[in-house]
Amino acid sequence: MSSHLDGNALAGALSDVFQGDVTAASARCAGCGAVSVLAEAMVYPDAPGLVVRCASCDHVLATIVEAGDRVFLSLSGMSTIELRRRP
């Protein structure tokens, strides 16, 4: 049986991922499969938070809701996200 670590082992990897300009990341829409950079997505700010939709099919890619000292982030509409590492 293989050993495992707890979720604290993600700290370094997630710190690397969530830095820099994330809008330059490529994302694959879980709805239609289109791949494009997040900067090309359609963002609707009129909801209680931000709703990010695919420019190809209008599928919801992500939602971001700020609530006081918390941020709720859902990326469930993306099947993959590709980020470039900084040199």
Distance bins in CASP14 RR format, pairs under 12 A and 6 or more apart:
PFRMAT RR
TARGET T0000
AUTHOR 0000-0000-0000
RMODE 2
METHOD distances of the structure
MODEL  1
3 9 0 0 0 0 0 1 0 0 0 0 0
5 11 0 0 0 0 0 1 0 0 0 0 0
5 13 0 0 0 0 0 1 0 0 0 0 0
7 13 0 0 0 0 0 1 0 0 0 0 0
7 14 0 0 0 0 1 0 0 0 0 0 0
8 14 0 0 0 0 0 1 0 0 0 0 0
10 16 0 0 0 0 0 1 0 0 0 0 0
10 17 0 0 0 0 1 0 0 0 0 0 0
10 18 0 0 0 0 0 1 0 0 0 0 0
11 17 0 0 0 0 0 1 0 0 0 0 0
11 18 0 0 0 0 0 1 0 0 0 0 0
12 18 0 0 0 0 0 1 0 0 0 0 0
12 19 0 0 0 0 0 1 0 0 0 0 0
13 19 0 0 0 0 0 1 0 0 0 0 0
13 83 0 0 0 0 0 1 0 0 0 0 0
13 85 0 0 0 0 0 1 0 0 0 0 0
14 73 0 0 0 0 0 1 0 0 0 0 0
14 83 0 0 0 0 0 1 0 0 0 0 0
16 22 0 0 0 0 0 1 0 0 0 0 0
16 83 0 0 0 0 1 0 0 0 0 0 0
16 84 0 0 0 0 0 1 0 0 0 0 0
16 85 1 0 0 1 0 0 0 0 0 0 0
16 86 0 0 0 0 1 0 0 0 0 0 0
17 25 0 0 0 0 1 0 0 0 0 0 0
17 75 0 0 0 0 0 1 0 0 0 0 0
17 81 0 0 0 0 1 0 0 0 0 0 0
17 82 0 0 0 0 0 1 0 0 0 0 0
17 83 1 0 1 0 0 0 0 0 0 0 0
17 84 0 0 0 0 0 1 0 0 0 0 0
17 85 0 0 0 0 1 0 0 0 0 0 0
17 86 0 0 0 0 0 1 0 0 0 0 0
18 25 0 0 0 0 0 1 0 0 0 0 0
18 71 0 0 0 0 0 1 0 0 0 0 0
18 73 0 0 0 0 1 0 0 0 0 0 0
18 75 0 0 0 0 0 1 0 0 0 0 0
18 81 0 0 0 0 0 1 0 0 0 0 0
18 83 0 0 0 0 1 0 0 0 0 0 0
19 25 0 0 0 0 0 1 0 0 0 0 0
19 83 0 0 0 0 1 0 0 0 0 0 0
19 84 0 0 0 0 0 1 0 0 0 0 0
19 85 0 0 0 0 0 1 0 0 0 0 0
19 86 1 0 0 1 0 0 0 0 0 0 0
20 83 0 0 0 0 1 0 0 0 0 0 0
20 84 0 0 0 0 1 0 0 0 0 0 0
20 85 0 0 0 0 0 1 0 0 0 0 0
20 86 1 0 0 1 0 0 0 0 0 0 0
21 37 0 0 0 0 1 0 0 0 0 0 0
21 38 0 0 0 0 1 0 0 0 0 0 0
21 39 0 0 0 0 1 0 0 0 0 0 0
21 83 0 0 0 0 1 0 0 0 0 0 0
21 84 0 0 0 0 1 0 0 0 0 0 0
21 86 0 0 0 0 0 1 0 0 0 0 0
22 37 0 0 0 0 1 0 0 0 0 0 0
22 38 1 0 0 1 0 0 0 0 0 0 0
22 39 0 0 0 0 1 0 0 0 0 0 0
22 41 0 0 0 0 0 1 0 0 0 0 0
22 52 0 0 0 0 0 1 0 0 0 0 0
22 62 0 0 0 0 0 1 0 0 0 0 0
22 64 0 0 0 0 0 1 0 0 0 0 0
22 73 0 0 0 0 0 1 0 0 0 0 0
22 75 0 0 0 0 0 1 0 0 0 0 0
22 78 0 0 0 0 0 1 0 0 0 0 0
22 81 0 0 0 0 1 0 0 0 0 0 0
22 82 0 0 0 0 0 1 0 0 0 0 0
22 83 1 0 0 1 0 0 0 0 0 0 0
22 84 0 0 0 0 0 1 0 0 0 0 0
23 36 0 0 0 0 0 1 0 0 0 0 0
23 37 1 0 0 1 0 0 0 0 0 0 0
23 38 1 0 1 0 0 0 0 0 0 0 0
23 39 1 0 1 0 0 0 0 0 0 0 0
23 40 0 0 0 0 1 0 0 0 0 0 0
23 41 0 0 0 0 1 0 0 0 0 0 0
23 43 0 0 0 0 1 0 0 0 0 0 0
23 52 0 0 0 0 0 1 0 0 0 0 0
23 62 0 0 0 0 0 1 0 0 0 0 0
23 81 0 0 0 0 0 1 0 0 0 0 0
23 83 0 0 0 0 0 1 0 0 0 0 0
24 36 0 0 0 0 0 1 0 0 0 0 0
24 37 1 0 1 0 0 0 0 0 0 0 0
24 38 1 0 0 1 0 0 0 0 0 0 0
24 39 1 0 0 1 0 0 0 0 0 0 0
24 40 0 0 0 0 0 1 0 0 0 0 0
24 81 0 0 0 0 0 1 0 0 0 0 0
24 82 0 0 0 0 1 0 0 0 0 0 0
24 83 0 0 0 0 1 0 0 0 0 0 0
24 84 1 0 0 1 0 0 0 0 0 0 0
24 85 0 0 0 0 0 1 0 0 0 0 0
24 86 0 0 0 0 0 1 0 0 0 0 0
25 35 0 0 0 0 0 1 0 0 0 0 0
25 36 0 0 0 0 0 1 0 0 0 0 0
25 37 1 0 0 1 0 0 0 0 0 0 0
25 38 1 0 1 0 0 0 0 0 0 0 0
25 39 0 0 0 0 1 0 0 0 0 0 0
25 40 0 0 0 0 0 1 0 0 0 0 0
25 41 0 0 0 0 0 1 0 0 0 0 0
25 61 0 0 0 0 0 1 0 0 0 0 0
25 62 0 0 0 0 0 1 0 0 0 0 0
25 75 0 0 0 0 0 1 0 0 0 0 0
25 78 0 0 0 0 1 0 0 0 0 0 0
25 80 0 0 0 0 1 0 0 0 0 0 0
25 81 1 0 1 0 0 0 0 0 0 0 0
25 82 1 0 0 1 0 0 0 0 0 0 0
25 83 1 0 1 0 0 0 0 0 0 0 0
25 84 1 0 0 1 0 0 0 0 0 0 0
25 85 0 0 0 0 0 1 0 0 0 0 0
26 33 0 0 0 0 0 1 0 0 0 0 0
26 34 0 0 0 0 0 1 0 0 0 0 0
26 35 1 0 1 0 0 0 0 0 0 0 0
26 36 1 0 0 1 0 0 0 0 0 0 0
26 37 1 0 1 0 0 0 0 0 0 0 0
26 38 1 0 0 1 0 0 0 0 0 0 0
26 39 0 0 0 0 0 1 0 0 0 0 0
26 40 0 0 0 0 1 0 0 0 0 0 0
26 41 0 0 0 0 0 1 0 0 0 0 0
26 61 0 0 0 0 0 1 0 0 0 0 0
26 78 0 0 0 0 1 0 0 0 0 0 0
26 79 0 0 0 0 0 1 0 0 0 0 0
26 80 0 0 0 0 1 0 0 0 0 0 0
26 81 1 0 0 1 0 0 0 0 0 0 0
26 82 1 0 1 0 0 0 0 0 0 0 0
26 83 0 0 0 0 1 0 0 0 0 0 0
26 84 0 0 0 0 1 0 0 0 0 0 0
27 33 0 0 0 0 1 0 0 0 0 0 0
27 34 0 0 0 0 1 0 0 0 0 0 0
27 35 1 0 0 1 0 0 0 0 0 0 0
27 36 1 0 0 1 0 0 0 0 0 0 0
27 37 1 0 0 1 0 0 0 0 0 0 0
27 38 1 0 1 0 0 0 0 0 0 0 0
27 39 0 0 0 0 0 1 0 0 0 0 0
27 40 0 0 0 0 1 0 0 0 0 0 0
27 41 1 0 0 1 0 0 0 0 0 0 0
27 52 0 0 0 0 1 0 0 0 0 0 0
27 53 0 0 0 0 0 1 0 0 0 0 0
27 54 0 0 0 0 1 0 0 0 0 0 0
27 55 0 0 0 0 0 1 0 0 0 0 0
27 56 0 0 0 0 0 1 0 0 0 0 0
27 59 0 0 0 0 0 1 0 0 0 0 0
27 61 1 0 0 1 0 0 0 0 0 0 0
27 62 0 0 0 0 1 0 0 0 0 0 0
27 75 0 0 0 0 1 0 0 0 0 0 0
27 76 0 0 0 0 0 1 0 0 0 0 0
27 77 0 0 0 0 1 0 0 0 0 0 0
27 78 1 0 1 0 0 0 0 0 0 0 0
27 79 0 0 0 0 1 0 0 0 0 0 0
27 80 1 0 0 1 0 0 0 0 0 0 0
27 81 1 0 1 0 0 0 0 0 0 0 0
27 82 1 0 0 1 0 0 0 0 0 0 0
27 83 0 0 0 0 1 0 0 0 0 0 0
28 34 1 0 0 1 0 0 0 0 0 0 0
28 35 1 0 1 0 0 0 0 0 0 0 0
28 36 0 0 0 0 1 0 0 0 0 0 0
28 37 0 0 0 0 0 1 0 0 0 0 0
28 38 0 0 0 0 0 1 0 0 0 0 0
28 54 0 0 0 0 1 0 0 0 0 0 0
28 56 0 0 0 0 0 1 0 0 0 0 0
28 57 0 0 0 0 0 1 0 0 0 0 0
28 59 0 0 0 0 0 1 0 0 0 0 0
28 61 0 0 0 0 1 0 0 0 0 0 0
28 75 0 0 0 0 0 1 0 0 0 0 0
28 77 0 0 0 0 1 0 0 0 0 0 0
28 78 1 0 0 1 0 0 0 0 0 0 0
28 79 1 0 1 0 0 0 0 0 0 0 0
28 80 1 0 1 0 0 0 0 0 0 0 0
28 81 1 0 0 1 0 0 0 0 0 0 0
28 82 0 0 0 0 1 0 0 0 0 0 0
29 35 1 0 0 1 0 0 0 0 0 0 0
29 36 0 0 0 0 1 0 0 0 0 0 0
29 38 0 0 0 0 0 1 0 0 0 0 0
29 40 0 0 0 0 0 1 0 0 0 0 0
29 41 0 0 0 0 1 0 0 0 0 0 0
29 42 0 0 0 0 0 1 0 0 0 0 0
29 52 0 0 0 0 0 1 0 0 0 0 0
29 53 0 0 0 0 1 0 0 0 0 0 0
29 54 1 0 1 0 0 0 0 0 0 0 0
29 55 0 0 0 0 1 0 0 0 0 0 0
29 56 1 0 0 1 0 0 0 0 0 0 0
29 57 1 0 0 1 0 0 0 0 0 0 0
29 58 0 0 0 0 1 0 0 0 0 0 0
29 59 1 0 1 0 0 0 0 0 0 0 0
29 60 0 0 0 0 1 0 0 0 0 0 0
29 61 1 0 0 1 0 0 0 0 0 0 0
29 62 0 0 0 0 0 1 0 0 0 0 0
29 75 0 0 0 0 0 1 0 0 0 0 0
29 76 0 0 0 0 0 1 0 0 0 0 0
29 77 1 0 0 1 0 0 0 0 0 0 0
29 78 1 0 0 1 0 0 0 0 0 0 0
29 79 1 0 0 1 0 0 0 0 0 0 0
29 80 0 0 0 0 1 0 0 0 0 0 0
29 81 0 0 0 0 0 1 0 0 0 0 0
30 54 0 0 0 0 1 0 0 0 0 0 0
30 57 0 0 0 0 0 1 0 0 0 0 0
30 59 1 0 0 1 0 0 0 0 0 0 0
30 60 0 0 0 0 1 0 0 0 0 0 0
30 61 1 0 0 1 0 0 0 0 0 0 0
30 62 0 0 0 0 0 1 0 0 0 0 0
30 74 0 0 0 0 0 1 0 0 0 0 0
30 75 0 0 0 0 1 0 0 0 0 0 0
30 76 1 0 0 1 0 0 0 0 0 0 0
30 77 1 0 1 0 0 0 0 0 0 0 0
30 78 1 0 0 1 0 0 0 0 0 0 0
30 79 1 0 1 0 0 0 0 0 0 0 0
30 80 0 0 0 0 1 0 0 0 0 0 0
30 81 0 0 0 0 0 1 0 0 0 0 0
31 53 0 0 0 0 0 1 0 0 0 0 0
31 54 1 0 0 1 0 0 0 0 0 0 0
31 56 0 0 0 0 1 0 0 0 0 0 0
31 57 1 0 0 1 0 0 0 0 0 0 0
31 58 0 0 0 0 1 0 0 0 0 0 0
31 59 1 0 1 0 0 0 0 0 0 0 0
31 60 0 0 0 0 1 0 0 0 0 0 0
31 61 0 0 0 0 1 0 0 0 0 0 0
31 76 0 0 0 0 0 1 0 0 0 0 0
31 77 1 0 0 1 0 0 0 0 0 0 0
31 78 0 0 0 0 1 0 0 0 0 0 0
31 79 0 0 0 0 1 0 0 0 0 0 0
32 53 0 0 0 0 0 1 0 0 0 0 0
32 54 1 0 0 1 0 0 0 0 0 0 0
32 55 0 0 0 0 0 1 0 0 0 0 0
32 56 1 0 1 0 0 0 0 0 0 0 0
32 57 1 1 0 0 0 0 0 0 0 0 0
32 58 0 0 0 0 1 0 0 0 0 0 0
32 59 1 0 0 1 0 0 0 0 0 0 0
32 61 0 0 0 0 0 1 0 0 0 0 0
32 77 0 0 0 0 0 1 0 0 0 0 0
32 78 0 0 0 0 0 1 0 0 0 0 0
32 79 0 0 0 0 0 1 0 0 0 0 0
33 54 0 0 0 0 1 0 0 0 0 0 0
33 56 1 0 0 1 0 0 0 0 0 0 0
33 57 0 0 0 0 1 0 0 0 0 0 0
33 59 0 0 0 0 1 0 0 0 0 0 0
33 61 0 0 0 0 0 1 0 0 0 0 0
33 77 0 0 0 0 0 1 0 0 0 0 0
33 78 0 0 0 0 1 0 0 0 0 0 0
33 79 1 0 0 1 0 0 0 0 0 0 0
33 80 0 0 0 0 1 0 0 0 0 0 0
34 40 0 0 0 0 1 0 0 0 0 0 0
34 41 0 0 0 0 0 1 0 0 0 0 0
34 53 0 0 0 0 0 1 0 0 0 0 0
34 54 1 0 0 1 0 0 0 0 0 0 0
34 55 1 0 0 1 0 0 0 0 0 0 0
34 56 1 1 0 0 0 0 0 0 0 0 0
34 57 1 0 0 1 0 0 0 0 0 0 0
34 58 0 0 0 0 0 1 0 0 0 0 0
34 59 0 0 0 0 1 0 0 0 0 0 0
34 61 0 0 0 0 0 1 0 0 0 0 0
34 77 0 0 0 0 0 1 0 0 0 0 0
34 78 0 0 0 0 0 1 0 0 0 0 0
34 79 0 0 0 0 0 1 0 0 0 0 0
34 80 0 0 0 0 0 1 0 0 0 0 0
35 41 0 0 0 0 0 1 0 0 0 0 0
35 54 0 0 0 0 0 1 0 0 0 0 0
35 55 0 0 0 0 0 1 0 0 0 0 0
35 56 0 0 0 0 1 0 0 0 0 0 0
35 61 0 0 0 0 0 1 0 0 0 0 0
35 78 0 0 0 0 1 0 0 0 0 0 0
35 79 0 0 0 0 1 0 0 0 0 0 0
35 80 0 0 0 0 1 0 0 0 0 0 0
35 81 0 0 0 0 0 1 0 0 0 0 0
35 82 0 0 0 0 1 0 0 0 0 0 0
36 42 0 0 0 0 0 1 0 0 0 0 0
36 52 0 0 0 0 0 1 0 0 0 0 0
36 53 0 0 0 0 0 1 0 0 0 0 0
36 54 0 0 0 0 1 0 0 0 0 0 0
36 55 1 0 0 1 0 0 0 0 0 0 0
36 56 1 0 0 1 0 0 0 0 0 0 0
36 57 0 0 0 0 0 1 0 0 0 0 0
36 61 0 0 0 0 1 0 0 0 0 0 0
36 78 0 0 0 0 0 1 0 0 0 0 0
36 81 0 0 0 0 0 1 0 0 0 0 0
36 82 0 0 0 0 0 1 0 0 0 0 0
37 55 0 0 0 0 0 1 0 0 0 0 0
37 61 0 0 0 0 0 1 0 0 0 0 0
37 81 0 0 0 0 0 1 0 0 0 0 0
37 82 0 0 0 0 1 0 0 0 0 0 0
37 83 0 0 0 0 0 1 0 0 0 0 0
37 84 0 0 0 0 0 1 0 0 0 0 0
38 50 0 0 0 0 0 1 0 0 0 0 0
38 52 1 0 0 1 0 0 0 0 0 0 0
38 53 0 0 0 0 0 1 0 0 0 0 0
38 54 0 0 0 0 0 1 0 0 0 0 0
38 55 0 0 0 0 0 1 0 0 0 0 0
38 61 1 0 0 1 0 0 0 0 0 0 0
38 62 0 0 0 0 1 0 0 0 0 0 0
38 64 0 0 0 0 0 1 0 0 0 0 0
38 75 0 0 0 0 0 1 0 0 0 0 0
38 78 0 0 0 0 1 0 0 0 0 0 0
38 81 0 0 0 0 1 0 0 0 0 0 0
38 82 0 0 0 0 0 1 0 0 0 0 0
38 83 0 0 0 0 0 1 0 0 0 0 0
39 52 0 0 0 0 0 1 0 0 0 0 0
39 55 0 0 0 0 0 1 0 0 0 0 0
40 52 0 0 0 0 0 1 0 0 0 0 0
40 53 0 0 0 0 0 1 0 0 0 0 0
40 54 0 0 0 0 1 0 0 0 0 0 0
40 55 1 0 1 0 0 0 0 0 0 0 0
40 56 0 0 0 0 1 0 0 0 0 0 0
40 61 0 0 0 0 0 1 0 0 0 0 0
41 50 0 0 0 0 0 1 0 0 0 0 0
41 51 0 0 0 0 1 0 0 0 0 0 0
41 52 1 0 1 0 0 0 0 0 0 0 0
41 53 1 0 0 1 0 0 0 0 0 0 0
41 54 1 0 0 1 0 0 0 0 0 0 0
41 55 1 0 1 0 0 0 0 0 0 0 0
41 56 0 0 0 0 1 0 0 0 0 0 0
41 57 0 0 0 0 0 1 0 0 0 0 0
41 58 0 0 0 0 0 1 0 0 0 0 0
41 59 0 0 0 0 0 1 0 0 0 0 0
41 60 0 0 0 0 0 1 0 0 0 0 0
41 61 1 0 1 0 0 0 0 0 0 0 0
41 62 0 0 0 0 1 0 0 0 0 0 0
41 64 0 0 0 0 0 1 0 0 0 0 0
41 75 0 0 0 0 0 1 0 0 0 0 0
41 77 0 0 0 0 0 1 0 0 0 0 0
41 78 0 0 0 0 1 0 0 0 0 0 0
41 81 0 0 0 0 0 1 0 0 0 0 0
42 50 0 0 0 0 0 1 0 0 0 0 0
42 51 0 0 0 0 1 0 0 0 0 0 0
42 52 1 0 0 1 0 0 0 0 0 0 0
42 53 1 0 1 0 0 0 0 0 0 0 0
42 54 1 0 0 1 0 0 0 0 0 0 0
42 55 1 0 1 0 0 0 0 0 0 0 0
42 56 0 0 0 0 1 0 0 0 0 0 0
42 57 0 0 0 0 0 1 0 0 0 0 0
42 58 1 0 0 1 0 0 0 0 0 0 0
42 59 0 0 0 0 0 1 0 0 0 0 0
42 60 0 0 0 0 0 1 0 0 0 0 0
42 61 0 0 0 0 1 0 0 0 0 0 0
42 62 0 0 0 0 0 1 0 0 0 0 0
43 49 0 0 0 0 1 0 0 0 0 0 0
43 50 1 0 1 0 0 0 0 0 0 0 0
43 51 1 0 0 1 0 0 0 0 0 0 0
43 52 1 0 1 0 0 0 0 0 0 0 0
43 53 1 0 0 1 0 0 0 0 0 0 0
43 54 0 0 0 0 0 1 0 0 0 0 0
43 55 0 0 0 0 0 1 0 0 0 0 0
43 60 0 0 0 0 0 1 0 0 0 0 0
43 61 0 0 0 0 1 0 0 0 0 0 0
43 62 0 0 0 0 1 0 0 0 0 0 0
43 63 0 0 0 0 0 1 0 0 0 0 0
43 64 0 0 0 0 1 0 0 0 0 0 0
44 50 1 0 0 1 0 0 0 0 0 0 0
44 51 1 0 1 0 0 0 0 0 0 0 0
44 52 1 0 0 1 0 0 0 0 0 0 0
44 53 1 0 0 1 0 0 0 0 0 0 0
44 58 0 0 0 0 0 1 0 0 0 0 0
44 60 0 0 0 0 1 0 0 0 0 0 0
44 61 0 0 0 0 0 1 0 0 0 0 0
44 62 0 0 0 0 0 1 0 0 0 0 0
44 63 0 0 0 0 1 0 0 0 0 0 0
44 64 0 0 0 0 0 1 0 0 0 0 0
45 51 0 0 0 0 1 0 0 0 0 0 0
45 52 0 0 0 0 0 1 0 0 0 0 0
45 53 0 0 0 0 0 1 0 0 0 0 0
45 63 0 0 0 0 0 1 0 0 0 0 0
45 64 0 0 0 0 1 0 0 0 0 0 0
45 65 0 0 0 0 0 1 0 0 0 0 0
45 66 0 0 0 0 0 1 0 0 0 0 0
47 53 0 0 0 0 0 1 0 0 0 0 0
47 60 0 0 0 0 0 1 0 0 0 0 0
47 62 0 0 0 0 0 1 0 0 0 0 0
47 63 1 0 0 1 0 0 0 0 0 0 0
47 64 0 0 0 0 1 0 0 0 0 0 0
47 65 0 0 0 0 1 0 0 0 0 0 0
47 66 0 0 0 0 0 1 0 0 0 0 0
48 63 0 0 0 0 1 0 0 0 0 0 0
48 64 0 0 0 0 0 1 0 0 0 0 0
48 65 1 0 1 0 0 0 0 0 0 0 0
48 66 0 0 0 0 1 0 0 0 0 0 0
48 67 0 0 0 0 1 0 0 0 0 0 0
48 72 0 0 0 0 1 0 0 0 0 0 0
49 62 0 0 0 0 0 1 0 0 0 0 0
49 63 1 0 0 1 0 0 0 0 0 0 0
49 64 1 0 0 1 0 0 0 0 0 0 0
49 65 1 0 1 0 0 0 0 0 0 0 0
49 66 1 0 0 1 0 0 0 0 0 0 0
49 67 0 0 0 0 1 0 0 0 0 0 0
49 71 0 0 0 0 1 0 0 0 0 0 0
49 72 0 0 0 0 1 0 0 0 0 0 0
49 73 0 0 0 0 0 1 0 0 0 0 0
49 74 0 0 0 0 0 1 0 0 0 0 0
50 60 0 0 0 0 0 1 0 0 0 0 0
50 61 0 0 0 0 0 1 0 0 0 0 0
50 62 1 0 0 1 0 0 0 0 0 0 0
50 63 1 0 0 1 0 0 0 0 0 0 0
50 64 1 0 1 0 0 0 0 0 0 0 0
50 65 1 0 0 1 0 0 0 0 0 0 0
50 66 0 0 0 0 1 0 0 0 0 0 0
50 71 0 0 0 0 0 1 0 0 0 0 0
50 72 0 0 0 0 0 1 0 0 0 0 0
50 73 0 0 0 0 1 0 0 0 0 0 0
50 74 0 0 0 0 0 1 0 0 0 0 0
51 58 0 0 0 0 0 1 0 0 0 0 0
51 59 0 0 0 0 0 1 0 0 0 0 0
51 60 1 0 0 1 0 0 0 0 0 0 0
51 61 0 0 0 0 1 0 0 0 0 0 0
51 62 1 0 0 1 0 0 0 0 0 0 0
51 63 1 0 1 0 0 0 0 0 0 0 0
51 64 0 0 0 0 1 0 0 0 0 0 0
51 65 0 0 0 0 1 0 0 0 0 0 0
51 74 0 0 0 0 1 0 0 0 0 0 0
51 77 0 0 0 0 0 1 0 0 0 0 0
52 58 0 0 0 0 0 1 0 0 0 0 0
52 59 0 0 0 0 1 0 0 0 0 0 0
52 60 1 0 0 1 0 0 0 0 0 0 0
52 61 1 0 1 0 0 0 0 0 0 0 0
52 62 1 0 1 0 0 0 0 0 0 0 0
52 63 1 0 0 1 0 0 0 0 0 0 0
52 64 1 0 0 1 0 0 0 0 0 0 0
52 65 0 0 0 0 0 1 0 0 0 0 0
52 73 0 0 0 0 0 1 0 0 0 0 0
52 74 0 0 0 0 1 0 0 0 0 0 0
52 75 0 0 0 0 1 0 0 0 0 0 0
52 76 0 0 0 0 0 1 0 0 0 0 0
52 77 0 0 0 0 1 0 0 0 0 0 0
52 78 0 0 0 0 1 0 0 0 0 0 0
52 81 0 0 0 0 0 1 0 0 0 0 0
53 59 1 0 0 1 0 0 0 0 0 0 0
53 60 1 0 1 0 0 0 0 0 0 0 0
53 61 1 0 0 1 0 0 0 0 0 0 0
53 62 0 0 0 0 1 0 0 0 0 0 0
53 63 0 0 0 0 0 1 0 0 0 0 0
53 77 0 0 0 0 1 0 0 0 0 0 0
53 78 0 0 0 0 0 1 0 0 0 0 0
54 60 1 0 0 1 0 0 0 0 0 0 0
54 61 1 0 1 0 0 0 0 0 0 0 0
54 62 0 0 0 0 0 1 0 0 0 0 0
54 77 0 0 0 0 1 0 0 0 0 0 0
54 78 0 0 0 0 1 0 0 0 0 0 0
54 79 0 0 0 0 0 1 0 0 0 0 0
55 61 0 0 0 0 1 0 0 0 0 0 0
57 77 0 0 0 0 0 1 0 0 0 0 0
58 77 0 0 0 0 0 1 0 0 0 0 0
59 76 0 0 0 0 0 1 0 0 0 0 0
59 77 1 0 0 1 0 0 0 0 0 0 0
59 78 0 0 0 0 1 0 0 0 0 0 0
59 79 0 0 0 0 0 1 0 0 0 0 0
60 74 0 0 0 0 1 0 0 0 0 0 0
60 75 0 0 0 0 0 1 0 0 0 0 0
60 76 0 0 0 0 1 0 0 0 0 0 0
60 77 1 0 0 1 0 0 0 0 0 0 0
60 78 0 0 0 0 1 0 0 0 0 0 0
61 73 0 0 0 0 0 1 0 0 0 0 0
61 74 0 0 0 0 1 0 0 0 0 0 0
61 75 1 0 0 1 0 0 0 0 0 0 0
61 76 0 0 0 0 1 0 0 0 0 0 0
61 77 1 0 1 0 0 0 0 0 0 0 0
61 78 1 0 1 0 0 0 0 0 0 0 0
61 79 0 0 0 0 1 0 0 0 0 0 0
61 80 0 0 0 0 0 1 0 0 0 0 0
61 81 0 0 0 0 1 0 0 0 0 0 0
62 72 0 0 0 0 0 1 0 0 0 0 0
62 73 1 0 0 1 0 0 0 0 0 0 0
62 74 1 0 0 1 0 0 0 0 0 0 0
62 75 1 0 1 0 0 0 0 0 0 0 0
62 76 1 0 0 1 0 0 0 0 0 0 0
62 77 1 0 0 1 0 0 0 0 0 0 0
62 78 1 0 0 1 0 0 0 0 0 0 0
62 81 0 0 0 0 1 0 0 0 0 0 0
63 71 0 0 0 0 0 1 0 0 0 0 0
63 72 1 0 0 1 0 0 0 0 0 0 0
63 73 1 0 0 1 0 0 0 0 0 0 0
63 74 1 0 1 0 0 0 0 0 0 0 0
63 75 0 0 0 0 1 0 0 0 0 0 0
63 76 0 0 0 0 1 0 0 0 0 0 0
63 77 0 0 0 0 1 0 0 0 0 0 0
63 78 0 0 0 0 0 1 0 0 0 0 0
64 70 0 0 0 0 0 1 0 0 0 0 0
64 71 1 0 0 1 0 0 0 0 0 0 0
64 72 1 0 0 1 0 0 0 0 0 0 0
64 73 1 0 1 0 0 0 0 0 0 0 0
64 74 1 0 0 1 0 0 0 0 0 0 0
64 75 0 0 0 0 1 0 0 0 0 0 0
65 71 1 0 0 1 0 0 0 0 0 0 0
65 72 1 0 1 0 0 0 0 0 0 0 0
65 73 0 0 0 0 1 0 0 0 0 0 0
65 74 0 0 0 0 1 0 0 0 0 0 0
66 72 1 0 0 1 0 0 0 0 0 0 0
66 73 0 0 0 0 1 0 0 0 0 0 0
67 73 0 0 0 0 0 1 0 0 0 0 0
75 81 1 0 0 1 0 0 0 0 0 0 0
END
